């Protein structure tokens, strides 16, 4: 920061302190404060939406990649075995590999183009708006300080006319600069807030369609693997018979002598 910038920052800090102790009159800014608070809520929600939308795509990629690794490992368990279980494992591997390929083609790129990028573009404007709001606040402090200075000189009976006129000119210039920024933000902040739903609605629709496609495609592809299972698997699962089978297999493993060598 330059020396002039440091002087301005110090001056504004002094104005804020003087306002707190009542020596400098503060401009009533409640109407703008309300709009700024609404904007900050939009900024918070927009950034959270962008973060979670990206996390969803990352999660889909992760689930797909993990499923493929699991399927590959399960398939390796059977080796050259050609039994029914080996066939079902190979069918599962083919299904998740197809699903992973479909995600790259039909979900990844469309999701980034229709969901992540539009939300990201909206969020990219937030720093610019924040800078404009911060600049307006600085100019408001300058105006309050200039107005206070001019008022105090005007109240002096022996005030120097040249000094008073210079203070009044400074006040007028500060007011014009502030009002220009203030008017711009008062006009456009509500417009920005009103546009949030129309802007995000297409992305929301695309998000739902792509999530539905992912769920449906996964259901259909994995549902095809079920034909390799015995007809009574679902009934056994519901009745708890599968749990008993698993527990029986575990008990057989426990009874193997190799499992008791470390005892």
CORKA-V358217 format. One record per residue. N is the residue number from 1. PHI is phi in radians with two decimals (* if undefined). PSI is psi in whole degrees, -180 to 180 (none if undefined). Layout:
# CORKA-V358217
n=[N:N]
phi=[PHI:PHI]
psi=[PSI:PSI]
This chain:
# CORKA-V358217
n=[1:2:3:4:5:6:7:8:9:10:11:12:13:14:15:16:17:18:19:20:21:22:23:24:25:26:27:28:29:30:31:32:33:34:35:36:37:38:39:40:41:42:43:44:45:46:47:48:49:50:51:52:53:54:55:56:57:58:59:60:61:62:63:64:65:66:67:68:69:70:71:72:73:74:75:76:77:78:79:80:81:82:83:84:85:86:87:88:89:90:91:92:93:94:95:96:97:98:99:100:101:102:103:104:105:106:107:108:109:110:111:112:113:114:115:116:117:118:119:120:121:122:123:124:125:126:127:128:129:130:131:132:133:134:135:136:137:138:139:140:141:142:143:144:145:146:147:148:149:150:151:152:153:154:155:156:157:158:159:160:161:162:163:164:165:166:167:168:169:170:171:172:173:174:175:176:177:178:179:180:181:182:183:184:185:186:187:188:189:190:191:192:193:194:195:196:197:198:199:200:201:202:203:204:205:206:207:208:209:210:211:212:213:214:215:216:217:218:219:220:221:222:223:224:225:226:227:228:229:230:231:232:233:234:235:236:237:238:239:240:241:242:243:244:245:246:247:248:249:250:251:252:253:254:255:256:257:258:259:260:261:262:263]
phi=[*:-1.25:-1.09:-1.11:-1.14:-1.11:-1.12:-1.14:-1.09:-1.14:-1.10:-1.18:-1.10:-1.13:-1.12:-1.08:-1.12:-1.11:-1.17:-1.15:-1.68:1.49:-1.49:-2.16:-1.18:-1.70:-1.18:-1.17:-2.11:-1.12:-1.12:-1.21:-1.02:-1.11:-1.14:-1.13:-1.15:-1.13:-1.13:-1.07:-1.16:-1.07:-1.08:-1.08:-1.19:-1.11:-1.15:-1.15:-1.08:-1.09:-1.12:-1.28:-1.12:-1.18:-1.10:-1.10:-1.10:-1.08:-1.18:-1.07:-1.06:-1.16:-1.06:-1.10:-1.13:-1.15:-1.08:-1.13:-1.16:-1.09:-1.08:-1.11:-1.17:-1.08:-1.08:-1.21:-1.04:-1.52:1.01:-1.61:-1.07:-2.05:-1.26:-1.07:-1.13:-1.15:-1.15:-1.16:-1.13:-1.17:-1.15:-1.11:-1.09:-1.11:-1.13:-1.28:-1.17:-1.14:-1.12:-1.13:-1.15:-1.16:-1.09:-1.12:-1.50:-1.89:-2.13:-0.97:-1.14:-1.07:-1.14:-1.14:-1.29:-1.80:-2.07:-1.15:-1.14:-1.08:-1.15:-1.10:-1.13:-1.10:-1.15:-1.16:-1.42:-1.04:-1.04:-1.14:-1.14:-1.07:-1.12:-1.16:-1.15:-1.13:-1.13:-1.06:-1.10:-1.13:-1.21:-1.16:-1.10:-1.06:-1.17:-1.06:-1.14:-1.15:-1.16:-1.12:-1.10:-1.13:-1.13:-1.14:-1.18:-1.16:-1.43:-1.39:-1.21:-1.90:-1.16:-1.19:-1.01:-1.19:-1.12:-1.10:-1.13:-1.11:-1.16:-1.16:-1.14:-1.10:-1.10:-1.10:-1.14:-1.09:-1.13:-1.10:-1.11:-1.13:-1.12:-1.13:-1.17:-1.08:-1.10:-1.08:-1.25:-1.09:-1.39:-1.66:-1.05:-1.06:-1.13:-1.06:-1.13:-1.22:-1.47:-1.08:-1.26:-1.00:-1.24:-1.51:-1.00:-1.06:-1.15:-1.10:-1.09:-1.11:-1.05:-1.13:-1.09:-1.24:-1.13:-1.11:-1.10:-1.07:-1.17:-1.16:-1.09:-1.12:-1.10:-1.16:-1.21:-1.30:-1.09:-1.18:-1.28:-1.09:-1.18:-1.50:-1.60:-1.11:-1.08:-1.63:-1.09:-1.09:-1.16:-1.13:-1.13:-1.13:-1.49:1.61:-1.15:-1.14:-1.07:-1.16:-1.10:-1.10:-1.14:-1.14:-1.14:-1.11:-1.14:-1.08:-1.15:-1.09:-1.38:-1.17:-1.13:-1.12:-1.32:-1.88:-1.17:-1.50:-1.25]
psi=[136:170:-40:-39:-39:-40:-42:-42:-42:-41:-43:-37:-40:-38:-43:-42:-43:-34:-38:-34:5:12:-23:128:135:133:136:112:24:-38:-45:-36:-38:-46:-39:-37:-39:-40:-43:-34:-42:-43:-45:-47:-39:-45:-38:-41:-45:-42:-47:-33:-40:-39:-35:-48:-41:-38:-41:-46:-42:-44:-44:-47:-40:-41:-41:-42:-40:-46:-41:-42:-43:-42:-35:-25:-36:-19:-123:7:138:19:180:-41:-38:-38:-43:-37:-42:-37:-39:-42:-45:-39:-46:-29:-40:-40:-41:-41:-39:-35:-43:-36:-44:-7:-51:-61:-47:-37:-43:-39:-36:-16:-62:-47:-45:-42:-40:-39:-39:-47:-27:-20:-18:-45:-36:-42:-42:-40:-40:-40:-42:-40:-41:-42:-39:-43:-29:-41:-42:-42:-44:-42:-44:-38:-42:-43:-45:-41:-44:-39:-37:-27:-12:132:-32:29:139:124:-37:-44:-41:-44:-38:-40:-40:-38:-41:-42:-44:-43:-43:-39:-43:-43:-46:-46:-33:-47:-42:-46:-40:-48:-39:-31:-41:-25:-48:-35:-42:-44:-40:-25:-9:-42:-51:-34:-42:-16:-47:-39:-39:-44:-44:-39:-45:-44:-42:-38:-41:-41:-43:-46:-45:-45:-42:-41:-45:-45:-43:-29:-30:-22:-26:-24:-15:-7:159:151:-29:11:-45:-42:-38:-39:-45:-36:-11:3:-34:-38:-40:-39:-44:-43:-36:-42:-40:-38:-40:-38:-40:-31:-13:140:-31:-27:-14:9:-29:-3:none]
